[in-house]
Amino acid sequence: MASSSMILGTLPASIQLLNGDTVSKLDFRAYNAYTERQQRLFSELSSSAVNPYDTISLEKVADQLWRHKERDQVIAHICALSGNNSINACQDALNLVTRLVLMIEVGSLEKASGFMHQTGPRPLPLWDENSFDSLTERLFPISCQHSCSGMTMTPDLSAWSLENVAGIRIEFTDNLTDHLRLTNNNTQLYIFHHVAFLEAQRHINDSQAPVLPRGLAEETLRTLAILFPQSDHWAALRSNRKKQVWLERLCTHSSRVIDPQLAWCGTPSGESRYLSNFCFWRDRLLILKEEFDHSTPDSFSQWWYDRRNGVQWHNFWVAMVVLGLTAVFGLIQCILASIQVYKAYHP
């Protein structure tokens, strides 16, 4: 198994996480589980020039990728390392290492039957240009949305409210490019959950030439802080218990190992909620905000949890109580009338 330290490096104990905690709080089990899954997939479905379980060779390829960031140079290194001159086989090895370094699904994996393996809703991108930066810029473009001045992600919008108020199902993903993507007619939201990986990338961005676009890792952590506010899930308040139970159930029912630090990214301040402060995820956040703002409850539980409009919520439940009491009193009157009729004919 290729551990996180081999691919991502070892983080110095002195660095501070986005929420102020120390690096010792990070847990890379979710990343290591992802690594094992990718190794198994490439072992079964690819003709990789490098054995997917050869951790030493994978580390050498990753080091070349960090250093040169040029596809042709890295493939030449893989050819020399493996003794395999097949460009396709070397490309498969490069695709595996790229997946481990970036946590993006790149390159196709095809079974003998012709079935293409992918976990997300969109076709997998191919690394067919030479520059590594060209690949990441294509996958993570800067937002061109300029009409969101003054717009914020309000505190009532969170992953919990998206599912329990707007009826949008939360699905965790290991593919960073699918983060905040709405699918299935806007009824399902993908959320990238690997906090430890993002913190490692954030440190890399601060200390050396990054592989992700600069600022992307920290911005992604900030979106997780909006969706899973630390104060909602870890503060010892009775009102937060339902959200804590919900998150535990969501993680337990997932087919993936979920990063246990998911709800430890801090609680965003008012300033950090402005959409104008997001470069990479602004468009998807705006779509998510509009979908949440325009959603209407379609069940009693959603009506109960929907506190976006306090006056409307109060009026609805007062009307429901009045309706319920009217029905009860009407039923009582019918029963009493029936008893009176019965006694009239059976004195």
Phi, psi and omega in degrees: 000133176276109183283167182299324183293329180292319185271317186261347184087173180259129181279134176298143182293344185278345185285157182246137179285170184300327181269005178096352180287169176273163184295339180296344180285341184291145181230114185263016180298321180295319178294318180296324177294321176298317179300314179300319181294319178293320177298318180295317179299313182289332175293324184271326193243000183234170175246047186304136178293335178250132177304123182302341180261003178276088188295327181294316179293320178299320179295321179294319178295318178299320179297319177296322180295317178298318188285312192257322179058030176236125185302313184297320180293318181292320178295321177298321178295319179296319178300315180291322182292319186265343186073017181247121183264007178285119180298321180296318180294320178291325177296321177300317178296319178295321178299318179298311182295322178298319177298321181286325182282320186257341188056048171234146177276108181233141181086145183271147173237119187234131175283166179300331180286351182098358180289126179268124182273126173202153183254340184264180184275353186237158177301147182285138178286156177247142174269090184246358172262167185280319187283132176294322179296327178296322178296311183291326178292327177289323182279332182231071182288152174291137182296140177256010182280118183246002186260031183241022180300127180085353180278140182231158170272100187294154182299339180280356175262114178212173178299322180297313182288329177300320182277319188268346178247310183271349179075023179266119184283135180270130177231123179281148180226152174262003183255110185300328182291343179268359182302131178066020179272126175270134180224182178051055179059040177062032178250359181222134182239126175272135178230125176280125193250002190277084181295316182299316178299315181295321178294321177297317178292325178297320178293319178300318179299329182276338191246339183204182180298120185282158173263326172276153174307138185300128179095346183294317183298313180294321179296322178295319176299323179292326176292325177293325177295327177289316184284327181230071182302132182299325181293335180281328190253347183233346175292136184279067178242141181298326182293340180271352187300320182296326179287323178295316179296319179300315181293320177300316180293320180299317180290321181295321183278352180287148177282355182251162169279117185267137180300121183293347179269012184307318182260025178241039180259010181094175177245118186293142175277175180300319182296320184285355179269351180292132180297332180295344179273003179248131181258317187267325186253010186300314183298315181290324176296320180296316177298318180296318179297315180296321179295320179290315182296327184266359181284149176234138181298143178234018175211162181297323180295321178293322175298321183294320183276346184280097180252020182296324178240099186300320181294315180296318179298315181296314181297321181298313185283332172296316178298321179294321178294315179299316179298318179295316179295320178300317179296319180295312181294323177297320178295318179298317179298320178296319180295315180296319179297321179295321179295317180297318178296318180298316181292329179295325181266346179227073183294000000 
